[in-house]
Amino acid sequence: MAIAGRSTATGATATARHWKLDTDGDGLAWLTLDRVGAPINSLSAEVLAELRSALSNLAAAPPKGLVIRSGKDGGFIAGADIEEFERVKTVDDAVAIVKRGWDIFNELAAAPYPTLALIRGFCLGGGLELALACRYRVVVDEPGTRLGLPEVMLGIVPGWGGMRRLPRLAGAPAALDLLLTGRTIDARRAKKLGLADECVPERIMMNTARGVLLAAPSPRRLPFPLSLTLNPLLRPIIAAQARKQVASRVRREHYPAPYAILDIWVKHDGDPLALPPSDPASIAHLIQTPTAMNLIRVFRLQERLKAFGRDDASLTASPSPAGGGERSESLRDSRGSTRHVHVVGAGTMGGDIAAWCALRGLTVTMQDQSPEQAGDTARRQALCRSPQGFAASARRIRPPYSGRGRRRRRASRRHHRSDLRES
């Protein structure tokens, strides 16, 4: 859905389905992403189409600067919409996904006005690639702020500019470390590496973003020694060292994504569209490999597992954290409410888990090397946590002297495995 025409008057606002565009008294535009029907922001085809429409409107009436931020409390942008990768059936489908983000982020990078990404919370994958396409980045210094390009962990490569822009900001050694491992960094580390221009507390993030855009300093340049790592003559040498490290951990036929990242960076300066679809390093090829399909499936199962542990108030399914409005199961699964928990290990931690469950009305059996001691720790923990409810809670903690709890646990494990196979 296209964003409506924007007025340049002070306080003007234009709203699309997922994006909201405001203009303040300083002539700065504030573009806020709040994806409808999803607990976190991800970059679906519809979200990207609206972003392109917003950039077109801004090009017609350029602001003094543009801030891109999140309307979600939990984070900036989690990345691309994984469901769209799962729907890829042909080479053309895969190329279309890559080209869509690549073209839009190049358009953002070429904007004639200064642009800034205001990052609070997670900024991953396509979200970080969007931020890298901006001229400036301000990160909020808090534990939840994490930046990274984890595509390699799904068996694919960053296809929207990350392989090109990250080395230019941080230098090849640090950039390749992030690209090849998929690990994330915190706000202070991002500032130190050069990914962020400012690292500030939450209370001044808005003023900092405004101040950076109004001052419009020259974009950060790599120190001379690091700039040499981008030299086309030195790239093969740097990549060869990185390839040795990768080869010590995985073989190319089993895990081709990190090798593809190195090939694309060395030969094509990080441009994933420069490769023909038939090239083993191309995203069109990678996304259809068994490795990528299995890793994406593992990711989906991990997200489902996280949903099991959510403290939902109802017994109904809740929206998936992966975005897209998908329905997923909560702690209470499709078979009904959880009623029995078996805890292996009756030490302090096991006792605390058992007490927590018992105080919430669950029947608990415990297993330990000393069966006669199983349950004593949990009862003590329950007494400490809730003296008033101790009697009722203690009755729910039942050491499985007969081994009945172990048989239940095995049966539950078989049932859970069958659920995973069906998923």
HUURKA-V212355 format. One line per field, one symbol per residue. ss: DSSP state (2 for helix, 1 for strand, 0 for the rest). psi: psi as a letter, one per 20 degrees, with the letter a starting at -180 (. if undefined). burial: # if it has 24 or more other C-alpha atoms within 12 Angstrom, else .. Layout:
# HUURKA-V212355
ss: ???
psi: ???
burial: ???
This chain:
# HUURKA-V212355
ss: 000000000000111000111110000111111000000000102222222222222222000011111100001110010222220000222222222222222222200001111110011102222222200111110000011102222200000002222222220222222222200111222222200001110222222222222220000000022222220222222222222222200000000022222222222200022200000000222200022222222222222222220000000001100000001100001001000111110002222222222220001111100022200222222222200002222222111000022222222222222222220
psi: pqpqppqjqpjqpppaghqpoqpaijjqpooppnppjqhrprnrhgghghgggghghhhhmprhrppprqjqhirepibrohhhhhiphrghgghhgghghggghhgghjpiqqqppoopaqnqchghhghhiqhqppqpnqhiopqrnjhhijjaqojkihhghghhhiqgghghggghhjrrqaghhhghijhqhqoqrhhjhghgggggghhmrpqpqpqgghhhiiphhighgghgghhggghigqqhhhmighhhggghgghjkjoiiiqqhipiiqhhggijqhgghhhhggghhghhhhhhjqmqhrjrqrqqiirjjqprqahoaiiaqphppppookagghhgggggghijjqppqqprhnhhiphgghhgghghhnhhjgghghhioopmhijhhhhgggghggghghghhh.
burial: .##..###....###########...##########.##################.##..############.#############.#.....################.#.##############################..######################################.########.########.#..##.#######...........#..##....#..##..##..#........#####################.#..##########.###.###.###.###.##.#......########...######......########..###################.....##########.#....#..########....#..................
